[in-house]
C-alpha cells in the first residue's frame, strides 16, 4: 500500500521515515479492522500490510490477557518483539483504536530512539 501524504496516517509515516531513515518497515494500523491505513517498506521481505493483520491479533490477545488477569488500571503503551536482528515495536494511540507498527534493524537503531520517534508521532494517527 502506498501511503497518502495528505492523510494523518500518511503524514505520520513520512515523519517516522524522516526520523528513522534506516527503518525496515512501518505501518499505521486500525485495530478494529486490522488494516494498514498507511505503510512503507524498505525491505522486500517485509510486507507491512500482512504484518498489520497478524500484529492486530497480538495486540488483541494481550488486551484479553489483561482482562483475564483483572489488570484494569493499566493500558498497553507498546509491545516489543525482539528478533535476532530486528526490533518490532507496536505503539498504541492514546485512544487505543490504532497503532504504529515499526520494524528496525537491531544493530542500526537504538530501542530508546525508536520509542521516542513513535511517541512523537503516535498522537497524529487518531
Beta strands, then each sheet from edge to edge (+ up, - down):
strand 1: 25-30
strand 2: 36-41
strand 3: 78-82
strand 4: 86-92
strand 5: 98-105
sheet 1: 2+ 1- 5+ 4- 3+
end
